[in-house]
Protein backbone atom coordinates (compact mmCIF):
# COMPACT_ATOMS: atom_id res chain seq x y z
CA UNK A 1 0.00 0.00 0.00
CA UNK A 2 2.88 2.28 0.81
CA UNK A 3 4.29 1.78 -2.69
CA UNK A 4 0.87 2.43 -4.19
CA UNK A 5 0.55 5.69 -2.28
CA UNK A 6 3.99 6.77 -3.44
CA UNK A 7 3.13 5.85 -7.03
CA UNK A 8 -0.14 7.76 -6.79
CA UNK A 9 1.64 10.77 -5.39
CA UNK A 10 4.29 10.62 -8.10
CA UNK A 11 1.61 10.38 -10.76
CA UNK A 12 -0.10 13.42 -9.31
CA UNK A 13 3.16 15.35 -9.44
CA UNK A 14 3.72 14.34 -13.07
CA UNK A 15 0.19 15.34 -14.03
CA UNK A 16 0.54 18.65 -12.22
CA UNK A 17 3.85 19.28 -13.93
CA UNK A 18 2.27 18.50 -17.25
CA UNK A 19 -0.51 20.98 -16.58
CA UNK A 20 2.04 23.62 -15.65
CA UNK A 21 3.98 23.00 -18.88
CA UNK A 22 0.79 23.19 -20.90
CA UNK A 23 -0.16 26.43 -19.20
CA UNK A 24 3.29 27.83 -19.79
CA UNK A 25 3.12 26.80 -23.44
CA UNK A 26 -0.21 28.56 -23.77
CA UNK A 27 1.27 31.69 -22.25
CA UNK A 28 4.28 31.52 -24.61
CA UNK A 29 2.17 30.96 -27.72
CA UNK A 30 -0.13 33.84 -26.96
CA UNK A 31 2.40 36.63 -27.55
CA UNK A 32 3.54 34.92 -30.76
CA UNK A 33 0.01 35.01 -32.03
CA UNK A 34 -0.41 38.62 -31.00
CA UNK A 35 2.94 39.51 -32.57
CA UNK A 36 1.80 38.18 -35.95
CA UNK A 37 0.56 41.61 -36.86
CA UNK A 38 3.06 43.16 -39.29
CA UNK A 39 2.48 43.33 -43.02
CA UNK A 40 5.90 44.49 -44.24
CA UNK A 41 9.49 44.09 -43.15
CA UNK A 42 12.64 45.89 -44.32
CA UNK A 43 15.98 44.13 -43.89
CA UNK A 44 18.88 46.60 -44.02
CA UNK A 45 22.45 45.30 -44.29
CA UNK A 46 24.83 47.23 -42.05
CA UNK A 47 25.94 50.53 -40.61
CA UNK A 48 29.50 50.47 -41.95
CA UNK A 49 29.38 50.35 -45.77
CA UNK A 50 27.50 53.65 -45.63
CA UNK A 51 25.97 55.87 -42.96
CA UNK A 52 22.84 56.14 -45.11
CA UNK A 53 21.11 53.10 -43.62
CA UNK A 54 20.91 54.66 -40.16
CA UNK A 55 20.60 58.31 -41.15
CA UNK A 56 18.11 57.96 -44.00
CA UNK A 57 16.75 54.57 -45.04
CA UNK A 58 15.42 53.44 -41.68
CA UNK A 59 13.57 56.64 -40.74
CA UNK A 60 12.21 57.20 -44.27
CA UNK A 61 10.89 53.64 -44.59
CA UNK A 62 9.29 53.76 -41.14
CA UNK A 63 7.65 57.09 -41.95
CA UNK A 64 6.29 55.86 -45.30
CA UNK A 65 4.70 52.75 -43.80
CA UNK A 66 3.35 54.70 -40.84
CA UNK A 67 1.76 57.27 -43.14
CA UNK A 68 0.06 54.49 -45.12
CA UNK A 69 -1.19 52.83 -41.96
CA UNK A 70 0.72 49.64 -42.73
CA UNK A 71 2.24 47.81 -39.78
CA UNK A 72 5.92 47.26 -40.55
CA UNK A 73 9.29 46.69 -38.95
CA UNK A 74 12.70 47.91 -40.12
CA UNK A 75 15.81 46.11 -38.86
CA UNK A 76 19.55 46.17 -39.53
CA UNK A 77 21.77 43.06 -39.72
CA UNK A 78 24.97 44.89 -38.75
CA UNK A 79 26.95 43.08 -41.47
CA UNK A 80 25.94 39.62 -40.19
CA UNK A 81 24.39 37.48 -42.96
CA UNK A 82 23.10 34.86 -40.52
CA UNK A 83 21.53 37.58 -38.40
CA UNK A 84 19.78 38.95 -41.49
CA UNK A 85 18.36 35.50 -42.23
CA UNK A 86 17.19 35.19 -38.63
CA UNK A 87 15.54 38.60 -38.92
CA UNK A 88 13.76 37.42 -42.06
CA UNK A 89 12.48 34.35 -40.21
CA UNK A 90 11.22 36.54 -37.38
CA UNK A 91 9.45 38.83 -39.84
CA UNK A 92 7.74 35.89 -41.51
CA UNK A 93 6.70 34.53 -38.11
CA UNK A 94 5.17 37.91 -37.35
CA UNK A 95 3.08 37.77 -40.50
CA UNK A 96 5.06 39.82 -43.02
CA UNK A 97 3.61 39.55 -46.54
CA UNK A 98 6.29 41.67 -48.19
CA UNK A 99 9.99 41.79 -47.39
CA UNK A 100 12.28 44.57 -48.60
CA UNK A 101 15.72 43.02 -48.80
CA UNK A 102 19.01 44.89 -49.00
CA UNK A 103 21.25 41.84 -49.04
CA UNK A 104 24.77 41.49 -47.68
CA UNK A 105 25.95 39.01 -50.29
CA UNK A 106 24.41 37.05 -53.18
CA UNK A 107 24.38 33.67 -51.41
CA UNK A 108 22.62 34.86 -48.26
CA UNK A 109 20.37 37.10 -50.35
CA UNK A 110 19.18 34.16 -52.44
CA UNK A 111 18.70 32.06 -49.31
CA UNK A 112 16.58 34.74 -47.64
CA UNK A 113 14.56 35.24 -50.82
CA UNK A 114 13.84 31.52 -51.12
CA UNK A 115 12.87 31.41 -47.45
CA UNK A 116 10.47 34.33 -47.85
CA UNK A 117 8.86 33.04 -51.05
CA UNK A 118 8.42 29.59 -49.49
CA UNK A 119 6.71 31.34 -46.58
CA UNK A 120 4.22 33.00 -48.93
CA UNK A 121 5.78 36.47 -48.92
CA UNK A 122 6.80 38.67 -51.83
CA UNK A 123 10.34 40.04 -51.95
CA UNK A 124 11.42 43.45 -53.17
CA UNK A 125 15.16 43.79 -53.70
CA UNK A 126 15.99 47.14 -52.14
CA UNK A 127 18.99 49.08 -53.45
CA UNK A 128 20.94 45.87 -54.23
CA UNK A 129 19.70 43.27 -56.67
CA UNK A 130 19.95 39.56 -55.88
CA UNK A 131 20.64 38.48 -59.45
CA UNK A 132 18.39 35.71 -60.82
CA UNK A 133 16.49 35.37 -57.54
CA UNK A 134 12.75 34.97 -57.01
CA UNK A 135 12.26 38.60 -56.05
CA UNK A 136 9.16 40.22 -57.50
CA UNK A 137 10.60 43.74 -57.87
CA UNK A 138 13.84 45.69 -57.64
CA UNK A 139 13.99 49.29 -56.43
CA UNK A 140 17.22 51.25 -56.79
CA UNK A 141 19.01 53.96 -58.70
CA UNK A 142 20.34 53.40 -62.18
CA UNK A 143 23.67 52.09 -60.93
CA UNK A 144 25.68 52.13 -64.20
CA UNK A 145 24.62 55.78 -64.46
CA UNK A 146 26.01 56.36 -60.96
CA UNK A 147 29.36 55.04 -62.18
CA UNK A 148 29.24 57.14 -65.32
CA UNK A 149 28.66 60.27 -63.23
CA UNK A 150 31.71 59.36 -61.16
CA UNK A 151 33.85 58.75 -64.24
CA UNK A 152 32.77 62.00 -65.86
CA UNK A 153 33.22 63.82 -62.55
CA UNK A 154 36.80 62.60 -62.28
CA UNK A 155 37.51 63.70 -65.86
CA UNK A 156 36.04 67.14 -65.13
CA UNK A 157 38.15 67.41 -62.00
CA UNK A 158 41.33 66.59 -63.87
CA UNK A 159 40.51 69.14 -66.56
CA UNK A 160 39.79 71.80 -63.93
CA UNK A 161 43.13 71.08 -62.28
CA UNK A 162 44.95 71.21 -65.60
CA UNK A 163 46.29 67.65 -65.39
CA UNK A 164 43.98 65.95 -67.90
CA UNK A 165 46.43 66.46 -70.77
CA UNK A 166 49.48 65.42 -68.72
CA UNK A 167 48.79 61.66 -68.79
CA UNK A 168 47.57 61.57 -65.19
CA UNK A 169 48.03 58.41 -63.11
CA UNK A 170 44.66 57.17 -61.88
CA UNK A 171 43.78 54.82 -59.02
CA UNK A 172 40.44 53.07 -58.54
CA UNK A 173 39.05 52.06 -55.16
CA UNK A 174 36.04 49.87 -55.88
CA UNK A 175 33.36 48.69 -53.47
CA UNK A 176 32.79 45.02 -52.65
CA UNK A 177 33.23 42.42 -55.38
CA UNK A 178 30.34 40.46 -53.81
CA UNK A 179 28.01 43.47 -54.14
CA UNK A 180 26.22 43.59 -57.49
CA UNK A 181 25.84 47.36 -57.13
CA UNK A 182 29.61 47.76 -56.84
CA UNK A 183 30.01 45.82 -60.08
CA UNK A 184 27.44 48.04 -61.79
CA UNK A 185 29.13 51.21 -60.53
CA UNK A 186 32.42 49.93 -61.90
CA UNK A 187 30.76 49.04 -65.19
CA UNK A 188 29.66 52.65 -65.40
CA UNK A 189 32.95 54.36 -64.59
CA UNK A 190 34.98 51.85 -66.58
CA UNK A 191 32.94 52.84 -69.64
CA UNK A 192 34.40 56.34 -69.19
CA UNK A 193 37.91 55.49 -68.03
CA UNK A 194 38.87 52.41 -70.06
CA UNK A 195 38.92 54.23 -73.42
CA UNK A 196 41.17 56.87 -71.84
CA UNK A 197 43.56 54.20 -70.54
CA UNK A 198 43.52 52.50 -73.91
CA UNK A 199 44.41 55.60 -75.92
CA UNK A 200 47.08 56.67 -73.47
CA UNK A 201 45.34 59.77 -72.15
CA UNK A 202 45.34 58.29 -68.64
CA UNK A 203 47.67 55.81 -66.97
CA UNK A 204 46.39 53.36 -64.40
CA UNK A 205 48.44 53.34 -61.22
CA UNK A 206 50.49 50.27 -60.36
CA UNK A 207 48.19 47.96 -58.35
CA UNK A 208 45.72 50.80 -58.82
CA UNK A 209 42.43 48.96 -59.29
CA UNK A 210 41.31 47.20 -56.13
CA UNK A 211 38.15 46.21 -54.25
CA UNK A 212 37.79 47.38 -50.65
CA UNK A 213 34.76 45.48 -49.27
CA UNK A 214 33.34 48.99 -48.73
CA UNK A 215 35.72 49.28 -45.78
CA UNK A 216 37.29 52.70 -45.27
CA UNK A 217 39.91 51.08 -43.02
CA UNK A 218 40.87 48.62 -45.73
CA UNK A 219 40.80 51.38 -48.34
CA UNK A 220 43.25 53.45 -46.28
CA UNK A 221 45.71 50.57 -46.17
CA UNK A 222 45.29 49.87 -49.88
CA UNK A 223 45.76 53.51 -50.87
CA UNK A 224 48.80 53.91 -48.62
CA UNK A 225 50.30 50.95 -50.49
CA UNK A 226 49.32 52.43 -53.84
CA UNK A 227 51.13 55.65 -53.00
CA UNK A 228 54.24 53.71 -52.00
CA UNK A 229 54.22 51.62 -55.17
CA UNK A 230 53.72 54.71 -57.35
CA UNK A 231 56.20 57.01 -55.64
CA UNK A 232 53.35 59.19 -54.31
CA UNK A 233 52.56 60.10 -57.91
CA UNK A 234 48.82 59.48 -58.19
CA UNK A 235 46.94 62.30 -59.90
CA UNK A 236 43.34 61.25 -59.44
CA UNK A 237 41.23 58.65 -57.64
CA UNK A 238 37.93 57.06 -58.57
CA UNK A 239 36.63 56.22 -55.11
CA UNK A 240 33.31 54.39 -55.23
CA UNK A 241 31.76 56.16 -52.23
CA UNK A 242 32.41 58.92 -49.71
CA UNK A 243 33.75 56.55 -47.07
CA UNK A 244 36.47 55.35 -49.44
CA UNK A 245 37.12 58.94 -50.53
CA UNK A 246 37.60 59.88 -46.88
CA UNK A 247 40.27 57.18 -46.59
CA UNK A 248 42.09 58.75 -49.55
CA UNK A 249 41.90 62.21 -47.98
CA UNK A 250 43.31 60.86 -44.71
CA UNK A 251 46.14 59.14 -46.58
CA UNK A 252 47.01 62.23 -48.63
CA UNK A 253 47.13 64.37 -45.50
CA UNK A 254 49.26 61.81 -43.65
CA UNK A 255 51.74 61.82 -46.53
CA UNK A 256 51.83 65.61 -46.69
CA UNK A 257 50.31 65.60 -50.19
CA UNK A 258 47.95 68.12 -51.74
CA UNK A 259 44.35 67.45 -52.85
CA UNK A 260 43.79 65.60 -56.12
CA UNK A 261 40.61 65.00 -58.14
CA UNK A 262 38.59 62.50 -56.12
CA UNK A 263 35.09 61.08 -56.49
CA UNK A 264 32.55 59.78 -54.01
CA UNK A 265 28.99 58.66 -53.56
CA UNK A 266 26.14 59.01 -51.05
CA UNK A 267 26.44 62.75 -50.39
CA UNK A 268 27.40 62.25 -46.76
CA UNK A 269 27.97 65.30 -44.53
CA UNK A 270 31.72 64.56 -44.43
CA UNK A 271 31.85 64.03 -48.18
CA UNK A 272 30.22 67.40 -48.80
CA UNK A 273 32.57 69.07 -46.33
CA UNK A 274 35.54 67.66 -48.22
CA UNK A 275 34.03 68.95 -51.47
CA UNK A 276 33.68 72.45 -50.03
CA UNK A 277 37.22 72.36 -48.64
CA UNK A 278 38.65 71.20 -51.97
CA UNK A 279 39.69 67.70 -50.95
CA UNK A 280 36.96 65.93 -52.92
CA UNK A 281 35.73 66.78 -56.41
CA UNK A 282 32.15 65.58 -56.13
CA UNK A 283 29.75 62.95 -54.87
CA UNK A 284 26.77 61.12 -56.29
CA UNK A 285 23.52 62.12 -54.62
CA UNK A 286 20.94 59.39 -54.53
CA UNK A 287 17.86 60.66 -52.79
CA UNK A 288 17.20 57.93 -50.26
CA UNK A 289 13.88 59.58 -49.54
CA UNK A 290 12.81 58.87 -53.14
CA UNK A 291 14.19 55.34 -53.00
CA UNK A 292 12.61 54.51 -49.65
CA UNK A 293 9.28 55.99 -50.68
CA UNK A 294 9.31 54.10 -53.99
CA UNK A 295 10.10 50.81 -52.25
CA UNK A 296 7.50 51.39 -49.56
CA UNK A 297 4.90 52.33 -52.21
CA UNK A 298 5.64 49.08 -54.05
CA UNK A 299 5.26 47.05 -50.84
CA UNK A 300 2.04 48.84 -49.89
CA UNK A 301 0.59 48.25 -53.37
CA UNK A 302 1.35 44.54 -53.14
CA UNK A 303 -0.20 44.31 -49.68
CA UNK A 304 -3.34 46.11 -50.85
CA UNK A 305 -3.56 44.16 -54.09
CA UNK A 306 -2.99 47.18 -56.32
CA UNK A 307 -0.65 47.70 -59.31
CA UNK A 308 2.91 48.59 -58.30
CA UNK A 309 3.63 52.20 -59.33
CA UNK A 310 6.77 53.47 -61.03
CA UNK A 311 7.99 50.31 -62.77
CA UNK A 312 10.17 51.51 -65.65
CA UNK A 313 12.37 48.62 -66.67
CA UNK A 314 13.83 45.20 -65.99
CA UNK A 315 17.21 44.26 -64.58
CA UNK A 316 18.30 40.62 -64.98
CA UNK A 317 14.66 39.76 -65.64
CA UNK A 318 13.33 41.45 -62.48
CA UNK A 319 10.72 44.20 -62.82
CA UNK A 320 12.48 47.35 -61.69
CA UNK A 321 11.91 50.87 -60.46
CA UNK A 322 15.08 52.77 -61.39
CA UNK A 323 15.65 56.29 -60.09
CA UNK A 324 17.98 59.00 -61.41
CA UNK A 325 21.13 60.02 -59.47
CA UNK A 326 22.66 63.52 -59.40
CA UNK A 327 26.33 64.62 -59.41
CA UNK A 328 27.00 67.08 -56.59
CA UNK A 329 29.84 69.63 -56.57
CA UNK A 330 30.53 73.04 -55.02
CA UNK A 331 28.15 74.58 -57.52
CA UNK A 332 25.00 72.69 -56.56
CA UNK A 333 25.57 71.25 -53.06
CA UNK A 334 22.76 73.39 -51.64
CA UNK A 335 20.30 71.10 -53.44
CA UNK A 336 20.95 68.65 -50.62
CA UNK A 337 19.63 71.22 -48.14
CA UNK A 338 16.69 72.22 -50.34
CA UNK A 339 15.65 68.56 -50.69
CA UNK A 340 15.91 68.00 -46.95
CA UNK A 341 18.53 65.30 -47.54
CA UNK A 342 21.03 67.08 -45.31
CA UNK A 343 20.73 69.93 -42.88
CA UNK A 344 22.99 72.92 -43.35
CA UNK A 345 24.11 72.52 -39.75
CA UNK A 346 25.46 69.04 -40.56
CA UNK A 347 27.82 70.47 -43.16
CA UNK A 348 28.48 74.12 -42.41
CA UNK A 349 30.02 73.76 -38.98
CA UNK A 350 33.44 74.05 -37.33
CA UNK A 351 36.27 74.65 -39.78
CA UNK A 352 33.90 74.11 -42.71
CA UNK A 353 31.50 76.95 -41.85
CA UNK A 354 33.68 79.45 -43.71
CA UNK A 355 33.15 77.58 -47.00
CA UNK A 356 29.36 77.93 -46.89
CA UNK A 357 27.85 81.03 -48.44
Helices and strands as residue ranges (DSSP letters): H 2-35, E 40-44, H 52-52, I 53-57, H 58-68, E 72-76, H 81-93, E 98-101, H 106-118, E 122-126, E 137-141, H 143-161, G 164-166, E 169-174, H 180-198, E 203-211, H 216-229, E 236-239, H 242-254, E 261-262, H 269-277, E 283-285, H 288-303, E 313-315, E 318-323, E 326-328, H 335-338, H 344-347, G 350-355
